[in-house]
Amino acid sequence: MVGEIVISGMGTTPIYGVTEYQVYRSEAGANDFTMVGAAAPMATSYVDMIADGSTIYDYMVKAVASA
């Protein structure tokens, strides 16, 4: 997940305004994404605890910014 941007020669800079990252999941090839969780700002990972390890899923992450 994007929490910072790398600027050549200047290091990294946080992306301000993001309040959370919403994580959505859908079975591979389907377009019916369902929100399965959220991650905090500056998060670099999210673990989706699924019971079935044989199904392939597509994920979509939405950055939510404060108004």
N, C-alpha and C positions, 0 to 999 in steps of 0.2 A: 504494500500500500504506500501511497505517496505521502510522506510527511515532510519531506524536504526536497529541495532542488539543488543540483550540483551546478555551480557556475565555474567554468574553467578559470583556474588561477586564483579563485577567490574562496574555494571551499564549498561548504553547504550552507544553505539558508532555509530556515523553516518556512512552510507555506502557512500563513496566518489566516484565521477565519474559519478553518475547518473545525466543527464541533464534534463530529463523529463520522465514521465510515459504516454505512449500512451494507451488509453482505447478503446477497440473494443467491438462491440455488435453483436449478432446474435440471431435469433429466436431460442428458445430452441430446441435442437436436430439437428439443421442445422449446417453446417460447413463453411458457407459463412460470416465470420466476416468482419465488416466494421468499420473503425476507426470513433469514434464519438466525440473524444475530447482528451485533454491532461491535465495532472496535473503537477504541479511544483515539483521539488525535495523536499523531506521531507514531501510531502503531505500525509495526513492520510485518506483522503476521496475524492470522486468525485461524483457529483450529475448529473445524466443523465436526462435531462428534456424531457420526452416523453409524448405525448398527450394521448396515449391509455394505460390505466392502466390495461387492461384485458389480454394483451399478456405477456407471460413469455419469458424472455430473458436470454441468457448465456452471460457472460462477460469474456474477457481476458485482462489482463494488462501486458504490455511489458515495462520493464525498458530499457531506452535508455541511453547509456553511451557515454561520449565524447571520441573521437579517440585519 
